[in-house]
Amino acid sequence: MAHCAINVALYGPGARRWAMTERGAAAVERAPGLFRVGPSALEERGEDLIIRVSERGMPIPKAVRGEIRLRPEARGDTSYLLNPHGEHIWRPLAPRCHVELAFEAPALRWQGTGYLDHNRGSMPLEAGFIDWTWCRGDTETGSLVGYSGRHQDGTPFSLGLAQDADGTAHRFPLPANQKLPGTFWRVPRAVPADAGTRPEVQATLEDTPFYSRSVIRTQLAGQSVTMMHESLSLTRFTHPVVQAMLPFRMPRRG
């Protein structure tokens, strides 16, 4: 409760914004169907999740103001352990959603498919993991999610989850990661891909000293799919220089 933020990242021609302002418990309100942090909030309305955003971007202080509406097409009721003793747990709450976005600042409207998940843990991420890779994309029959990485003791983990159009979810063996070109900050990138195929980077959306977000085209479980992709290095995250840089992207108020 002492360290809460609503992170918003928008990508589009002339409409790039990043906001992640940390606030304390006095700025947080929780109630059934409501979670508010400062001027922004998440609220349930019937089957929909409404995200109202009123933030100031960083490091360029431009307004980030608008509304995002998510309507789940399927719901996930299963949680998955990301490490052996359950200190970190992942649950895809809605593996596929219809999303409508209407922003005043920047002037931006969009609709399409999206995704809603939930992570929780009883220890800091850097205490549990060296690194991880996550990817998610829509297919003709549903969606695919891949998680892989290394625990802090160096042992690897991987998890593949397929969601069918009717909401049925099942695990599948995740193929080996294939290396991708590194970023400007040389964050390693890799993505699971079927043997004999070659994935490619279509766009790099975030490029930081410890984290990258990209759009990747790959073949997975026999299907060609465009995926949102994340690479996270917790070793880099804990470096003192990186820690000193964080307030410039994630300021604290109150």
N, C-alpha and C positions, 0 to 999 in steps of 0.2 A: 504493500500500500504506500510505502514511502517513495517508490520509484515507478511511476505509472506514466505511460505515454500512448498516444494513438499515432501510429506511423502511416503516412500517406506518401506514395510515390506515383507520380503521373508521368507518362511518356507519350509524346505526340508532337507533331510539327508545331513549333512555337508554343508548346504547352507543357514543357517539362517543369515539374515541381517536386520538391522533397521537403517534408515536414516531420519532425519527431522531437517534440518539446516535452521534457520530463517534468512532472509535477508531483507534489506530495499528497498525503492523505486528505488534507483539508480541501483539496480541489477535486476529490473523487466522490462520486455518488453511486451506490449500488442498490438496486431494488429488483424484484422479479421482472424480468424482461427489459432491464435498463442497466447500462454501464456508461457513466459519464466521467470524462477527464477534462477539467477546465471547460472550454467552450464547445468541445466536440463530444459526441455521444453515439452509442450503439443502442438500438431499441427494437424490440420485437413488435410487429404489427401483424396479427394473424399468422400467416405462413411466411411472411417476409421479414427479413432483417434490414433495417434502415440504418445507414451510417451517415450521420450528419457531421460535416467537417467544417470547422472554422479555425484555421491555423495560420501561422506565419512561416513561410518557407525559410530554409537555411541551405547553404551559407548566404544566398541572396535573399534578402527579406521581402519576398513577394507574398501577397495574400494567396491562401489556398482555401477556397470556400465553395461548398456544394454538397450534393447528396448522392449516395450510392445505395441502390436497392438490390438485394439478393433474394431470389426465390428458389429454394432448393428443388431440383428435379428428382433427387434421390437423397436419402439420409443414411448416414453411417452410424451404426450403434456398437461398433467394435473398437476397442483400444488395443494398441500394439506396443509392446515393450521395445525400446530402442537400446537398452542395455540389460544384462542378465538379471540384475537385482531390482529392476523397475524404478530406478531413480529418475529416469526420463521416459515419458509415455507420450505417444502420438495417437491422435484420433481424427480421421477424416470425417468431420461432422456432416458435410454435404459435398461428396466427391464431384458433383456436377450441379451448377446453379445457372439460372438465367440472371443476368446482371444488367442493370440500367444505371447509367452514370449521367448526372446533370450538374455541371459546375458553372458557377458565375465567374470565378477567378481561379484558373484561367477559363475563358469561354470554351467549354468542351462538353460535347455530348457523345455518348457511345452506348451500344448495347451488344451483348453477345453472351458467350458462356464463360463461367468462372468456377471457383473452387473455394471451399471454406474448410479449414482444419484447425486443430487445437493441439498445442504442446504444453505439457506441464512437467515439472520436475522438482525434486527435493534437494538438488545441489546445482551450483553454477554449471553452465554448459562446458566451460573450459576445464572443470574438474572431472567431467565424464568422457570428453572426446578430444582427440587430436584434430580431426577434421571430419567433414561430411559433405556429401553431394545429394541434392534432391532434384527431382524433375517430375513434371506433370503435364499431360496433354490429352486433348480430345481425340477420339477415334470415331469411325463410322458406327460403332456399336456401343460406345460408352466412353470410358476414360482409363488412362494408365498412370500410375504413380510409382516412382522408384526412389528408394532411400538406400544409401550406402555410405560407409565411412570407416573410421578406426576409433575404437575405444581408447581411453587414456593409457591402457596397458599395451597398446599396439595391436590387439586382436581386431580383425575386420568384422563388419556386420553388413548385411544387405536385406532388403525387403522389397518385394514387388507386389503391387496390388492392382488388380483389374476390376473395374466397375462396369457392369452391364447396364443397358438402357433401362431395364426394369428395376434397377437398384441393387441387384445381387452383387456382392463383392466376393472375390476369391483371390488368394495369394497365388503367385506364379514365380518360378525360379528366375531371378534377375540375372541376365547374362553379364559377363565381365565388362568393366568399364573400358572404354577406349579413350585415349588421350586426345585432347583438343588443344588448339593454340592457346597459350597463356595470355593474360591480360597485360595492359600497360604496367600494372604493379606486379606482374609475374605471379599472380595467384593461379595455382594449378587448376586446370579444368579437365574434367573427364565425364563421360556420359555412358550409361549402359547401352549396348547396341548388339544386335544379333550377329553371330559369327559371319564373316564374309561381307559385311556391310560397312560403310564409311559415313559416320555422322559429320555434320558441318554446322558451324556457327553462323546463324543468320543475322544476329544483332547482339551487341553488348549494351545492356541497359544501365548497369551499375558496375563501376570499376573502382574498388577501394583497396587499401593495403591488405585487408584480411577477408574481403567478401566480394564476390561477383554475381551478377544476375544477368542472364543471357536468354536469347531465344535460340533453340537448337532444333535442327532437323535430324531425326534418327529413325532407325527401324528397330522396333521392340515387340517381342511376342508375335513376330510375323507381320506386323502392321507398320506402315510408314506413318510417322506422327511428328507434328511440330510441338515442342515442349517448352514450357517455362522452366528455367534451369538455375540452380543456385550452387555455388561453391563457397564453403566456409572453412577458414583456417583458424582454429582456436589458438594454435601456437603463436600465430602472428597477432591475434587479437590481444593477447596478454602482454605483448611487448610494450615497455614503458613509453616509447615514442608514439605508438598507436593510441595508447590510453590517453596521452596528452592531447591528441588530435580530436578525440571524440566530442568534447564540448562544442567544437565548431560546427558539427553536424547535429548534435543532440544537446541543445542548451537546457538549462534548468530554470524554472520559474517558481517563485513563491517559496 
